[in-house]
Each structure stands twice: as structure tokens, then as C-alpha cells.
Amino acid sequence: MRQSKESIGPFARWDDVVLAMVFANLMKKSILVTNWRQLAVFAGDLLAVSCAWGLAYVIRFNGAVPLDFIRTGLYACLLTVPIHAAFFRGFGLYRGMWVFASLPDLVRIVRAVAASSIVSVVAFVYVGLQPPVPRTIFVLHPVFLLMWMGGSRAAYRFWKEHRRYGDLFARGQPVVILGAGRAGANLVAELARSPEWRVVGLLDDDPNKIGREISGFKVYGRIKDLSHWAARLKAQNAIIAMPAMTREARQRAAGECLRAGVRAMTLPSIEDVVRGGATEGRFRDVNLHDLIGRAPVEVDSSAVRQMVSGRAIMVTGAGGSIGSELCRQLARFAPAQLILLEMSEFALYAVHEELGLRFPDVETVPIAGDVRDGLWLEAIFRQHSPTIVFHAAAYKHVPLMEERNAWQAVRNNVYGTFKIAAVCVANRVERFVLVSSDKAVNPTNVMGASKRMAEMVCQVMQQGAATRFEIVRFGNVLGSAGSVIPKFREQIARGGPVTVTHPEVTRYFMSIPEAAQLVLQAAAMGTGNNVFVMDMGEPVRIADLARDLIRLSGYAEDKIDIVFTGLRPGEKLYEELLAAQEETLPTHHPKLRIARAREVDHEWLDEVLAWLTQRTIPSDDQIRRDLRRWVPEYEPAVRPSLVLVQRSAREPKTVA
């Protein structure tokens, strides 16, 4: 016997009952939870669905709901609850934790409520409730439900954070955030849970942000006003939170921190994160690289990979600052073998261990010895057959090589270059890359003259050779062994004074990774017998560098004295521009140019080799005298008192 419509309530047919059972089964599957907390939250949301439904009816009828609408409203509620339950679980509302509820959680709630509301409307139309559910209910119900679900989660997070971190707001060191963008907002939220830091305000150059608040903290003014606000807010610390801004903007912010006398910290830039040199969200102290602020190098990775991948690569001076960084950069391109030549036992051990840990899939071969040992080099080349050689081994310390060590500088830098270049030519090595120096440009010291002679050796060796010789010049690198930066740090650590040779002495600086990347780029684009010079940017006064380093170390300028000691033997007051337009030719890379190198004949090399292999050790004055013969552009700062023997004249000429 067929049942009547009234006997089964609002459902018109048995297939309506089946539909309800399907929703019930879907709800049953959806409420599978992993713990009681999820079950409690789930039950609370279903209660919210029912309460919001009833409240919508009360609002719609101004508190006096007709009896017929009460009956159909209850039936509709019984139908809409399982629908909402299914969508709540399906949209993953219970995978997150309320204590970390945020905008993505709110978006999921909105989507789940919207979807379940639409499906409920369709279900009500299909079932055919009489009287029908008022259309106003379909608007009021999701609004009330969103307010309930979103508000309860926000209230719980606020209560939990206040309970857990509320007492931290009065603790920690006061810090000003520079940058009121997304990174600054995230940093404010992160530091709110830190017992070490206490945010007191933000600064930003965007006038639309000044006067507004982020998480309850006010954006007080521009970054250039840091001195004023740091004093007013009693903050001795500032964090630069501008990872997406230009390097110039970050550099200016770092300079403002130093001028304000506050400890400067920074979030890593996007370029640092992409290169893998930093972790997003982790701030660190500002260093000299941030102040000098050179733009990141764009390297043609495909060309470098094609040159390096699957080949045996040799690096001489592999334990030095540039040599070791070259090894790190080369290892990224998966060479078949990386041969490390180094005279210092400890430096060789250190770089070999580091490469083994960082690049376990790259075979590294540590070779200890001197590049001036020809027999030793021949044996190595016969055994490993390198395809490309990067020659970074050299004595580079100007004052140290100027007196008492001048002969060793010349022998190592010139004769060592000849010996390994000759072995490369004999073994038909594809490329030989000489790492040279800006001090080879119109040299005034023995080191610079010896590096210019090494370049000239390569120019001669290129003649008629299958090996392609490339020469790359660059200036000072920040933090390299024997550079001024480590010396300044040691002097500051001892309480001073910091010694600077001259108040006006200037130098060009670049980072070690940047220098190594440009060496690889030059090697990949060279066609043989090229002298590449790097764009070193703007010169930096060493005295200003010393002052910045003192402030970065947390000292006021009046606490650490700067003493000027006078130029050391062989030093220039300033280095000449490497990329002067009238002296170089452009390349397709904006930071590399090709110098118009003077031609050198083979007779020059024969005479130089005879001089280098003499059985006596000349004095420093004799070396400087003879260097003027081999390198005409050499003008020693210490003028020799001996005679200069001219190749084209029988009588000696007295040097003034």
C-alpha cells in the first residue's frame, strides 16, 4: 500500500527519502575524525548551522514565525545540516589548528558555506517543501553562519595567543621594523611570539601607509626619520624587512641604521633566497655587502653548464678565497671531476672536506704541490687529463710582496703561470683561464707588475696554440684572505685603533661569489686571447669602510679611534677604472668588457724566462729595475737606485 505524502512528512516520494539517506551516508563518511578535538569542533559547527538557520527565521519574521513555516523550517534544517557537514569535511575545515587560524582558513570556510548553501537551495527545490523556505533565509543563513564560524576561530586564536604570549609584550628588546609591506607584517606577527624582541613601531616610505597600523603597531613615518623615531621609541635595534625592494633601497635603509646608531638587521633579499644563500623569514645582522650593495650577477647558466658539465676541471690555488669559491661555483654544474691544486696543506684539506659535504656527487681530487714544479704538473695532467684549467694560484698581498719577498712574487706569479700554461698547451687543454688583478693596470708595485707579466705570458702562449687563453681582471673582494676587512675586525675586537693608510685612499670592492661567477661567465664567452675586465661599480673610501664596520660592530665612532699610518710600499692612493670606455670594448654581458691588450712578441718571453731561471737571487731594487724592462707601463712607487739596461742600447741608462 502506497503511503501518502503526509505520512512521511515533507517528502513527496520514496526517492526523496533515498536522497536524504544518501546525504546522511555522505555525512557519516565525512565525520570520520582523528581525535576528539576535531569531533568537538565539527559538532560545534553543525550546531552553528542549526542556530544560524533558526536565527535567520526569527529575523525574517521579526520574532513571530508562523506555525507552518516552523514545521517546514525544521524539516529544511534536518536536510541542510548533513549537506553542510559533508561540505565542511570535504573542504578540509578541520585539517588546520585554530591557534594558527588565518586568512586561508577563512577562505576555506567561505567556500564551504557557499557551496553547501547552493546545494541546499537545489535540494529544497527538488523536495518541494510547502510552504517553501523564504528566499531571505538563503541570504541570512550563510551570513550568520560565516560570522559564527569565523568569529569563533578568531576569538579562540586571540585567547590562546594572549594566554601563551600575552606576558611577552612587555618583554624583549624594543625593535623598529623598516618596511610595512607583507614581509614587515609577517615579521611583526612572528616577533609577537618572541621573548627576545618587542616591536615598538614601523617605518615606511610609502605615504599611504604612514599613520596606519599593522597588527596594532603604528607606521610612524619615513625610513629617513629613523634617528628621530629610534630615540623617541627608545629602540636600539632595527630590522630591514624589504626583501622585494631594490638593492639601492635596502642599501639606503642600512645606511640610515648606521647613521641612527642602532643595531641593523635585515631579512634576506629575494635574490639571496633564490640562490639558496639564505632562508626566507630569518633575519641576520647587516654586513658590508649590504652597505656596498652591488647588484646580483646574471650568469648565463646554460653556457657555463655546457662548458663544465661532465668534464674534468682543474683549479689552482683551490684553497684560497677566489679559488675555493670557484670550486663551489663549478661544483654546482656537475663536472665529472674537480681537481684541486693547492700549496697550503690545511687550505687544501678544508676545501676538500667542504666540497665533499656540500657536493657528495662530485668527485674531488686534492693535489698538494707547487705550480712551478713542471714534472709534477706533467704527471698530474697525464693522470687526470683536465679539459679546463682555472689558474688562481698567486701571491697577491701588495706590501708583503713589495719588500723581501719580491723575487718569490715574481717567480710564483710569472714563472708558475708559464709552467702550468706550457703543460696545458702540451696536453692540448681546451681552455686556460688566468685570474688576474686590477693592479696589473699601470702597475706601481711588484705584485701588480708580476700579474701583468703573467697576462703577457698567456698572450705569448696563445700564439699558435690550440688552447684558448682567457684573462680575467678584477679588484678587491670583500672578506678575502689578507684583505683589509678581516684586519679591521681584529682591530675592533681588540678595542682599536683601526689603522687606515690614508684618509683619501679608495678601492673598488665586490663579493667573492660575484667575482667567481664573473670568472666563469668570462671563461664561457671567451674566444681566446681575451683580457676581460669587470665592472667594479663605484669606488669606496677605505676610511668610510672602517667607520661603517665600527658602527656595524656596535660601537660609536668616538669609542674606536681611526689612525692614518701613511701609504705602504707599493700602494696606490686609488685604483684606476677597469672598464673605462676608451680602453675597453663591450661584451654582451653588462659587467664584463674586453681590454685592448698590447701585443707581446715571443722574444720577450724567451728573455723573461732566462731572467726567471737565473741561478742568483736579485735584490728588491734589481727586481724593480728589471720589471720596468719587462713591463714598460710599470712605474714603481719605490724608485730603484740601480741602472736600467735597455735591450736596444749598449750603454746603460741611469734611472732618475
C-alpha positions as CSV (number, residue, x, y, z in Angstrom):
1,M,0.0,0.0,0.0
2,R,1.4,3.4,-1.1
3,Q,1.9,5.8,1.7
4,S,0.6,9.3,1.5
5,K,2.7,12.4,1.3
6,E,1.6,13.4,4.8
7,S,2.6,10.1,6.3
8,I,6.3,10.7,5.5
9,G,6.4,14.4,6.4
10,P,7.6,16.9,3.8
11,F,9.0,14.3,1.3
12,A,6.7,13.7,-1.7
13,R,8.1,10.3,-2.9
14,W,10.3,7.4,-1.7
15,D,13.1,8.6,-3.9
16,D,13.2,11.7,-1.8
17,V,13.9,9.5,1.2
18,V,16.7,7.8,-0.7
19,L,18.1,11.2,-1.4
20,A,18.1,12.1,2.3
21,M,19.7,8.7,3.1
22,V,22.5,9.4,0.5
23,F,23.2,12.8,2.3
24,A,23.1,11.1,5.6
25,N,25.6,8.4,4.4
26,L,27.8,11.2,3.0
27,M,27.7,13.0,6.3
28,K,28.6,9.7,8.1
29,K,31.7,9.3,6.0
30,S,32.6,12.9,6.4
31,I,32.6,12.9,10.2
32,L,35.5,10.5,10.4
33,V,37.8,12.4,12.7
34,T,41.3,11.6,14.1
35,N,40.8,12.9,17.6
36,W,38.2,14.3,20.0
37,R,39.2,17.9,19.3
38,Q,38.2,17.6,15.7
39,L,34.9,16.0,16.7
40,A,34.2,18.8,19.1
41,V,34.9,21.5,16.5
42,F,32.8,19.6,13.9
43,A,29.9,19.2,16.3
44,G,30.1,22.9,17.2
45,D,30.0,23.9,13.5
46,L,26.9,21.7,13.0
47,L,25.3,23.4,16.0
48,A,26.2,26.7,14.4
49,V,24.4,25.6,11.2
50,S,21.2,24.9,13.2
51,C,21.4,28.0,15.3
52,A,22.1,30.3,12.3
53,W,19.1,28.7,10.5
54,G,16.8,29.3,13.4
55,L,18.1,32.9,13.8
56,A,17.5,33.6,10.1
57,Y,13.9,32.6,10.5
58,V,13.5,34.8,13.6
59,I,15.0,37.8,11.9
60,R,12.9,37.1,8.7
61,F,9.6,37.1,10.6
62,N,10.6,39.7,13.3
63,G,10.3,37.1,16.0
64,A,6.8,35.8,15.2
65,V,7.4,32.8,12.9
66,P,4.1,31.2,11.6
67,L,3.4,27.6,12.6
68,D,3.5,26.3,9.0
69,F,6.9,27.9,8.4
70,I,8.2,26.5,11.7
71,R,7.3,23.0,10.6
72,T,8.9,23.3,7.1
73,G,11.9,25.2,8.6
74,L,12.6,22.2,11.0
75,Y,12.4,19.8,8.1
76,A,14.7,22.0,6.0
77,C,17.1,22.3,8.8
78,L,17.2,18.4,9.1
79,L,18.2,18.4,5.4
80,T,20.7,21.3,5.3
81,V,22.7,20.1,8.4
82,P,24.0,16.9,6.7
83,I,24.7,18.9,3.5
84,H,26.8,21.4,5.4
85,A,28.5,18.6,7.3
86,A,29.6,16.9,4.1
87,F,31.0,20.1,2.5
88,F,32.7,21.2,5.8
89,R,34.7,17.9,5.8
90,G,35.1,17.9,2.0
91,F,36.7,21.4,2.1
92,G,39.2,20.4,4.8
93,L,37.9,22.8,7.5
94,Y,39.3,20.5,10.2
95,R,42.9,19.9,9.0
96,G,44.2,23.1,10.4
97,M,44.6,24.2,14.0
98,W,42.6,27.1,15.5
99,V,45.5,28.6,17.3
100,F,47.0,29.3,13.8
101,A,43.7,30.3,12.1
102,S,44.4,32.8,9.4
103,L,43.1,34.1,6.1
104,P,43.4,30.8,4.2
105,D,41.2,29.2,6.8
106,L,38.6,31.9,6.4
107,V,38.7,31.4,2.6
108,R,38.0,27.7,3.1
109,I,35.1,28.5,5.4
110,V,33.6,30.9,2.8
111,R,33.9,28.3,0.1
112,A,32.4,25.5,2.1
113,V,29.5,27.6,3.3
114,A,28.8,29.0,-0.2
115,A,28.9,25.5,-1.8
116,S,26.7,23.9,0.9
117,S,24.2,26.8,0.7
118,I,23.9,26.5,-3.1
119,V,23.3,22.7,-2.8
120,S,20.8,23.2,0.0
121,V,18.7,25.6,-2.3
122,V,18.8,23.0,-5.0
123,A,17.7,20.2,-2.6
124,F,14.9,22.3,-1.2
125,V,13.6,23.0,-4.7
126,Y,13.8,19.3,-5.5
127,V,12.0,18.2,-2.4
128,G,9.3,20.8,-2.8
129,L,8.6,21.9,0.7
130,Q,5.2,23.6,1.4
131,P,5.2,26.3,2.4
132,P,8.6,27.0,0.7
133,V,11.6,28.3,2.6
134,P,11.6,32.1,2.2
135,R,14.3,33.4,-0.1
136,T,15.6,35.8,2.6
137,I,16.7,32.8,4.6
138,F,19.1,31.8,1.9
139,V,20.8,35.1,2.3
140,L,20.7,35.5,6.1
141,H,21.7,31.9,7.0
142,P,25.2,31.9,5.3
143,V,25.9,35.4,6.6
144,F,25.1,34.4,10.2
145,L,27.0,31.1,9.8
146,L,30.1,32.8,8.5
147,M,30.1,35.3,11.4
148,W,29.7,32.4,13.8
149,M,32.4,30.1,12.4
150,G,34.9,32.8,11.5
151,G,34.4,34.7,14.7
152,S,34.7,31.7,17.0
153,R,38.0,30.7,15.4
154,A,39.4,34.3,15.6
155,A,38.3,34.6,19.2
156,Y,39.9,31.3,20.1
157,R,43.2,32.3,18.5
158,F,43.2,35.6,20.3
159,W,42.5,34.0,23.6
160,K,45.2,31.3,23.1
161,E,47.9,33.7,22.0
162,H,47.1,36.1,24.8
163,R,47.3,33.3,27.3
164,R,50.5,32.0,25.8
165,Y,52.3,35.1,24.7
166,G,50.5,37.9,26.4
167,D,53.2,38.4,29.0
168,L,55.8,38.8,26.3
169,F,54.5,42.1,25.0
170,A,56.2,43.9,27.9
171,R,59.5,41.9,27.5
172,G,62.3,41.8,24.9
173,Q,64.4,44.4,23.3
174,P,62.5,47.2,21.5
175,V,62.9,47.0,17.7
176,V,61.7,49.1,14.8
177,I,60.6,47.4,11.6
178,L,61.7,49.2,8.4
179,G,59.2,48.3,5.8
180,A,55.4,48.0,6.2
181,G,54.7,45.5,3.4
182,R,53.8,41.9,3.5
183,A,57.3,40.9,4.8
184,G,57.0,43.5,7.6
185,A,53.6,42.3,8.6
186,N,54.7,38.7,8.7
187,L,57.7,39.8,10.8
188,V,55.5,41.7,13.3
189,A,53.4,38.6,13.8
190,E,56.4,36.4,14.2
191,L,58.1,38.7,16.7
192,A,54.9,38.9,18.8
193,R,55.7,35.4,19.9
194,S,59.4,36.1,20.6
195,P,60.7,36.6,24.1
196,E,63.8,38.3,22.7
197,W,62.2,41.1,20.7
198,R,59.4,43.6,21.2
199,V,58.1,45.6,18.2
200,V,57.5,49.3,19.0
201,G,56.6,50.5,15.6
202,L,57.2,50.5,11.8
203,L,58.6,53.0,9.3
204,D,57.9,53.0,5.6
205,D,58.5,55.5,2.7
206,D,55.0,54.9,1.3
207,P,52.9,57.9,2.3
208,N,49.7,55.8,2.1
209,K,51.0,53.6,4.9
210,I,52.2,56.3,7.3
211,G,49.7,56.7,10.3
212,R,48.1,53.3,9.7
213,E,48.5,50.2,11.8
214,I,49.7,46.6,11.3
215,S,48.6,44.1,13.9
216,G,48.1,47.0,16.3
217,F,51.5,48.6,15.7
218,K,51.7,52.0,14.1
219,V,53.6,53.1,11.0
220,Y,55.1,56.3,12.3
221,G,57.0,57.8,9.4
222,R,59.6,57.5,6.7
223,I,62.8,55.5,7.0
224,K,64.9,58.6,6.7
225,D,63.5,59.7,10.0
226,L,64.8,56.6,11.8
227,S,67.1,58.6,14.1
228,H,64.1,60.6,15.5
229,W,61.8,57.6,16.0
230,A,64.5,55.4,17.4
231,A,65.2,57.9,20.1
232,R,61.5,58.6,20.7
233,L,60.6,54.9,20.9
234,K,63.8,54.1,22.8
235,A,64.8,51.4,20.3
236,Q,68.4,50.4,19.7
237,N,67.5,47.8,17.1
238,A,66.0,47.9,13.6
239,I,65.2,45.1,11.2
240,I,65.0,45.9,7.4
241,A,62.0,43.9,6.1
242,M,62.1,44.8,2.4
243,P,63.2,41.6,0.6
244,A,61.4,42.6,-2.6
245,M,62.7,46.1,-2.8
246,T,65.7,47.2,-4.9
247,R,69.2,46.8,-3.6
248,E,69.5,50.6,-3.6
249,A,66.5,50.9,-1.3
250,R,67.9,48.2,1.1
251,Q,71.3,49.9,1.0
252,R,69.8,53.3,1.9
253,A,67.9,51.7,4.8
254,A,71.1,50.0,6.1
255,G,72.9,53.4,5.9
256,E,70.1,55.1,7.9
257,C,70.5,52.4,10.6
258,L,74.2,53.2,10.9
259,R,73.6,56.9,11.0
260,A,71.0,56.5,13.7
261,G,73.4,54.4,15.8
262,V,71.1,51.4,16.0
263,R,71.9,47.8,15.5
264,A,70.9,46.9,11.9
265,M,69.5,43.6,10.9
266,T,67.8,42.5,7.7
267,L,65.7,39.9,6.1
268,P,67.4,38.2,3.1
269,S,66.5,39.6,-0.3
270,I,64.6,37.5,-2.8
271,E,67.8,37.1,-4.8
272,D,69.5,35.6,-1.8
273,V,66.7,33.1,-1.2
274,V,66.6,32.1,-4.8
275,R,70.3,31.5,-4.9
276,G,70.0,29.3,-1.8
277,G,72.2,31.6,0.3
278,A,69.6,32.4,2.9
279,T,66.4,31.2,4.5
280,E,63.3,33.3,3.9
281,G,62.0,34.8,7.2
282,R,65.3,34.6,9.1
283,F,66.9,37.9,9.7
284,R,70.6,38.5,10.2
285,D,72.9,41.4,11.1
286,V,73.6,43.8,8.2
287,N,77.1,43.4,6.8
288,L,79.4,45.3,4.5
289,H,77.9,43.5,1.5
290,D,74.6,45.2,2.3
291,L,76.2,48.6,2.5
292,I,78.2,48.3,-0.7
293,G,75.0,47.0,-2.3
294,R,76.2,45.6,-5.6
295,A,73.6,44.3,-7.9
296,P,73.3,40.5,-8.3
297,V,75.2,38.9,-11.2
298,E,73.2,37.5,-14.0
299,V,75.1,34.5,-15.3
300,D,74.3,32.5,-18.5
301,S,74.0,29.2,-16.6
302,S,73.4,27.2,-19.8
303,A,76.7,28.4,-21.3
304,V,78.6,27.7,-18.1
305,R,76.9,24.3,-17.7
306,Q,77.8,23.4,-21.3
307,M,81.4,24.3,-20.6
308,V,81.7,22.5,-17.3
309,S,79.2,19.6,-17.1
310,G,80.7,16.1,-17.4
311,R,84.3,17.4,-17.8
312,A,87.5,17.3,-15.7
313,I,88.1,20.8,-14.3
314,M,91.3,21.9,-12.6
315,V,91.6,24.9,-10.2
316,T,95.0,26.0,-9.0
317,G,95.1,27.9,-5.7
318,A,91.9,26.0,-4.8
319,G,92.2,26.7,-1.1
320,G,92.3,30.5,-1.5
321,S,89.4,32.9,-1.3
322,I,88.8,33.1,-5.0
323,G,89.9,29.5,-5.8
324,S,87.7,27.9,-3.2
325,E,84.7,29.9,-4.4
326,L,85.4,28.9,-7.9
327,C,85.3,25.3,-6.8
328,R,81.9,25.9,-5.1
329,Q,80.5,27.5,-8.2
330,L,81.9,24.9,-10.6
331,A,80.6,22.0,-8.4
332,R,77.1,23.3,-9.0
333,F,77.4,22.4,-12.7
334,A,78.3,18.8,-12.1
335,P,81.8,18.4,-13.5
336,A,83.0,14.8,-14.0
337,Q,86.0,15.6,-11.8
338,L,87.2,18.6,-9.9
339,I,91.0,18.7,-9.4
340,L,92.1,20.9,-6.5
341,L,95.7,22.1,-6.7
342,E,96.9,23.9,-3.6
343,M,100.3,24.6,-1.9
344,S,98.8,25.0,1.6
345,E,98.1,21.6,3.2
346,F,95.5,22.9,5.6
347,A,93.7,25.1,2.9
348,L,93.6,22.0,0.6
349,Y,92.1,19.9,3.4
350,A,89.5,22.5,4.3
351,V,88.2,23.0,0.8
352,H,88.2,19.3,0.0
353,E,86.2,18.5,3.2
354,E,83.7,21.3,2.4
355,L,83.1,20.2,-1.2
356,G,82.7,16.6,-0.1
357,L,79.9,17.6,2.3
358,R,78.1,20.0,0.1
359,F,78.6,18.2,-3.3
360,P,78.9,14.5,-2.5
361,D,78.1,13.5,-6.1
362,V,81.1,15.5,-7.5
363,E,84.4,13.7,-7.5
364,T,87.1,16.0,-6.0
365,V,90.8,15.2,-6.3
366,P,93.0,17.1,-3.7
367,I,96.6,17.6,-5.1
368,A,99.2,19.3,-2.9
369,G,102.2,21.0,-4.5
370,D,103.7,24.0,-6.3
371,V,102.6,25.1,-9.8
372,R,106.3,25.9,-10.5
373,D,107.1,22.1,-10.5
374,G,106.9,21.2,-14.1
375,L,107.5,17.4,-13.7
376,W,104.8,17.2,-11.0
377,L,102.3,19.1,-13.3
378,E,103.1,16.7,-16.2
379,A,102.3,13.7,-14.1
380,I,99.0,15.2,-12.9
381,F,97.9,16.1,-16.4
382,R,98.8,12.7,-17.8
383,Q,96.7,11.0,-15.0
384,H,93.6,13.3,-14.9
385,S,93.6,15.0,-18.4
386,P,91.8,18.2,-17.3
387,T,89.8,19.9,-20.0
388,I,89.7,23.4,-18.4
389,V,92.2,25.0,-16.0
390,F,91.4,28.0,-13.8
391,H,94.7,29.4,-12.6
392,A,94.0,31.3,-9.3
393,A,97.3,30.5,-7.5
394,A,99.2,33.7,-6.9
395,Y,100.9,35.8,-4.2
396,K,98.6,38.9,-4.0
397,H,99.4,40.8,-0.8
398,V,100.9,44.1,-2.1
399,P,103.0,45.3,0.8
400,L,104.2,41.8,1.7
401,M,105.4,41.2,-1.8
402,E,107.0,44.6,-2.2
403,E,110.0,44.1,0.1
404,R,112.0,41.0,0.9
405,N,109.5,38.7,-1.0
406,A,109.6,40.4,-4.4
407,W,111.5,37.6,-6.1
408,Q,109.1,34.9,-4.8
409,A,106.2,37.1,-6.0
410,V,107.7,37.2,-9.5
411,R,108.7,33.6,-9.6
412,N,105.3,32.3,-8.3
413,N,103.1,34.7,-10.3
414,V,105.0,34.7,-13.6
415,Y,107.1,31.5,-13.8
416,G,104.3,29.5,-12.1
417,T,101.9,30.8,-14.8
418,F,104.3,29.9,-17.5
419,K,104.9,26.3,-16.3
420,I,101.2,25.4,-16.0
421,A,100.4,27.2,-19.2
422,A,103.1,25.3,-21.0
423,V,101.8,22.0,-19.7
424,C,98.3,23.0,-20.8
425,V,99.5,23.7,-24.3
426,A,101.5,20.4,-24.5
427,N,98.4,18.5,-23.4
428,R,96.0,20.4,-25.7
429,V,93.8,21.6,-22.8
430,E,90.7,23.3,-24.2
431,R,90.7,26.5,-22.0
432,F,93.2,28.2,-19.7
433,V,91.7,30.9,-17.5
434,L,94.1,33.3,-15.7
435,V,92.6,35.0,-12.6
436,S,94.4,38.4,-12.8
437,S,94.1,41.7,-10.9
438,D,93.2,45.4,-11.5
439,K,96.6,46.1,-10.1
440,A,98.0,44.9,-13.4
441,V,96.7,48.1,-14.9
442,N,99.6,50.6,-15.0
443,P,101.2,48.8,-12.0
444,T,103.0,50.7,-9.3
445,N,104.1,47.6,-7.2
446,V,105.8,44.3,-7.7
447,M,102.6,42.3,-7.3
448,G,100.8,44.3,-10.0
449,A,103.7,44.1,-12.3
450,S,104.1,40.4,-11.8
451,K,100.4,39.9,-12.6
452,R,100.8,42.0,-15.8
453,M,103.7,39.8,-16.7
454,A,101.6,36.7,-16.1
455,E,99.0,38.1,-18.5
456,M,101.7,38.8,-21.1
457,V,102.9,35.2,-20.7
458,C,99.4,34.0,-21.6
459,Q,99.3,36.3,-24.6
460,V,102.6,34.8,-26.0
461,M,101.5,31.2,-25.2
462,Q,98.3,31.8,-27.2
463,Q,100.2,32.3,-30.4
464,G,99.8,29.1,-32.4
465,A,98.4,27.1,-29.5
466,A,95.1,25.1,-29.6
467,T,94.4,26.0,-26.0
468,R,92.3,29.1,-25.6
469,F,93.8,31.5,-23.1
470,E,91.4,33.9,-21.2
471,I,92.4,36.5,-18.7
472,V,90.0,38.0,-16.1
473,R,90.9,41.0,-14.1
474,F,89.0,42.2,-11.0
475,G,89.7,44.3,-7.9
476,N,89.4,43.8,-4.2
477,V,87.0,41.2,-2.8
478,L,85.2,41.6,0.5
479,G,86.5,39.2,3.2
480,S,89.2,37.6,1.1
481,A,92.3,36.3,3.0
482,G,94.7,39.1,3.7
483,S,92.2,41.8,2.8
484,V,91.5,44.9,4.9
485,I,88.2,43.7,6.3
486,P,89.5,40.8,8.5
487,K,92.2,43.2,9.7
488,F,89.7,45.8,10.7
489,R,87.5,43.3,12.5
490,E,90.5,42.1,14.6
491,Q,91.5,45.6,15.5
492,I,87.9,46.5,16.5
493,A,87.7,43.3,18.6
494,R,90.9,44.4,20.5
495,G,89.3,47.8,21.1
496,G,91.1,49.7,18.4
497,P,92.7,51.7,17.0
498,V,91.7,50.9,13.4
499,T,94.6,51.7,11.1
500,V,94.0,53.2,7.7
501,T,96.8,54.1,5.4
502,H,95.4,57.4,4.1
503,P,92.1,59.4,4.6
504,E,91.5,59.6,0.8
505,V,92.6,56.1,-0.3
506,T,89.8,54.4,-2.3
507,R,89.3,50.9,-3.7
508,Y,86.8,49.0,-5.8
509,F,85.1,46.1,-4.0
510,M,83.0,43.1,-5.0
511,S,81.9,40.0,-3.2
512,I,83.8,36.7,-3.6
513,P,80.8,34.9,-5.1
514,E,80.3,37.7,-7.6
515,A,83.9,37.6,-8.7
516,A,83.8,33.8,-9.1
517,Q,80.6,34.0,-11.1
518,L,82.0,36.6,-13.5
519,V,85.2,34.5,-13.9
520,L,83.0,31.6,-15.0
521,Q,81.0,33.8,-17.3
522,A,84.1,35.2,-18.9
523,A,85.5,31.7,-19.4
524,A,82.3,30.6,-21.1
525,M,82.1,33.5,-23.5
526,G,85.9,33.9,-24.3
527,T,87.2,33.1,-27.8
528,G,90.9,33.1,-27.0
529,N,93.4,35.8,-26.2
530,N,90.9,37.9,-24.4
531,V,91.6,40.2,-21.4
532,F,88.3,40.6,-19.6
533,V,87.8,43.4,-17.1
534,M,84.9,43.5,-14.6
535,D,82.7,46.4,-13.8
536,M,83.6,47.1,-10.2
537,G,81.0,49.8,-9.6
538,E,81.7,52.9,-7.6
539,P,85.0,53.2,-5.6
540,V,84.7,53.1,-1.8
541,R,86.8,55.1,0.6
542,I,88.6,52.8,3.0
543,A,88.2,55.3,5.8
544,D,84.4,55.2,5.3
545,L,84.5,51.5,5.2
546,A,86.3,51.4,8.6
547,R,83.7,53.8,10.1
548,D,80.8,51.6,8.8
549,L,82.5,48.5,10.2
550,I,82.9,50.1,13.6
551,R,79.2,51.0,13.7
552,L,78.2,47.6,12.4
553,S,80.2,46.1,15.3
554,G,78.0,48.0,17.8
555,Y,80.4,50.8,18.7
556,A,80.0,54.5,18.4
557,E,82.7,56.3,16.3
558,D,84.1,58.0,19.3
559,K,84.8,54.7,21.1
560,I,87.1,53.2,18.4
561,D,89.9,55.5,17.1
562,I,90.9,55.6,13.4
563,V,94.6,56.2,12.9
564,F,96.1,57.1,9.5
565,T,99.5,55.4,9.0
566,G,100.5,56.5,5.5
567,L,100.6,54.6,2.3
568,R,102.5,51.3,2.5
569,P,105.2,50.3,0.0
570,G,103.8,49.9,-3.5
571,E,100.3,51.1,-2.6
572,K,98.3,53.5,-4.8
573,L,96.1,56.2,-3.5
574,Y,93.4,55.0,-5.8
575,E,92.9,52.2,-8.3
576,E,92.4,53.1,-12.0
577,L,89.0,52.3,-13.6
578,L,88.9,48.9,-15.1
579,A,86.1,49.5,-17.5
580,A,86.9,52.9,-18.9
581,Q,85.1,53.3,-22.2
582,E,88.2,54.5,-24.1
583,E,90.3,51.5,-23.1
584,T,87.9,48.6,-23.4
585,L,85.3,47.0,-25.7
586,P,81.8,46.0,-24.6
587,T,80.6,42.4,-24.5
588,H,77.0,41.1,-24.3
589,H,77.4,40.9,-20.5
590,P,76.9,44.2,-18.8
591,K,79.5,43.6,-16.1
592,L,82.3,42.3,-18.5
593,R,84.4,44.3,-21.0
594,I,87.4,43.3,-23.1
595,A,90.6,45.3,-22.7
596,R,92.6,46.3,-25.8
597,A,95.7,44.4,-24.7
598,R,99.1,45.4,-26.1
599,E,100.7,42.7,-28.3
600,V,103.7,40.8,-26.9
601,D,106.3,39.0,-29.1
602,H,107.8,35.6,-28.4
603,E,111.3,37.1,-27.9
604,W,110.0,38.9,-24.8
605,L,109.1,35.5,-23.2
606,D,112.5,34.0,-24.0
607,E,114.3,36.8,-22.3
608,V,111.9,36.8,-19.3
609,L,112.4,33.0,-18.8
610,A,116.2,33.4,-18.9
611,W,115.8,36.1,-16.2
612,L,113.5,34.0,-14.1
613,T,115.7,30.9,-14.2
614,Q,119.0,32.7,-13.3
615,R,121.0,31.0,-10.6
616,T,121.2,34.1,-8.4
617,I,118.6,35.8,-6.4
618,P,118.4,39.5,-7.3
619,S,117.7,42.2,-4.7
620,D,114.4,44.1,-4.4
621,D,115.9,47.1,-6.2
622,Q,117.3,44.9,-9.0
623,I,113.9,43.2,-9.4
624,R,112.1,46.6,-9.6
625,R,114.7,47.8,-12.2
626,D,114.2,44.7,-14.4
627,L,110.4,44.8,-14.1
628,R,110.5,48.2,-15.8
629,R,112.3,46.5,-18.6
630,W,109.7,43.7,-19.0
631,V,106.6,45.8,-18.2
632,P,107.1,49.3,-19.8
633,E,103.9,50.7,-18.1
634,Y,105.3,49.8,-14.6
635,E,106.1,52.9,-12.6
636,P,107.3,51.7,-9.1
637,A,106.3,53.8,-6.1
638,V,109.8,52.9,-4.7
639,R,112.1,54.1,-7.5
640,P,115.2,51.9,-7.9
641,S,118.7,53.4,-7.4
642,L,120.2,51.0,-9.9
643,V,120.7,51.3,-13.7
644,L,118.1,50.2,-16.2
645,V,119.6,48.1,-19.0
646,Q,117.9,48.8,-22.3
647,R,117.5,46.0,-24.8
648,S,118.1,48.3,-27.8
649,A,121.2,50.2,-26.3
650,R,124.7,49.1,-25.5
651,E,125.2,51.7,-22.8
652,P,123.2,51.6,-19.5
653,K,120.8,54.4,-18.7
654,T,120.7,55.8,-15.2
655,V,117.3,55.9,-13.7
656,A,116.4,59.2,-12.2
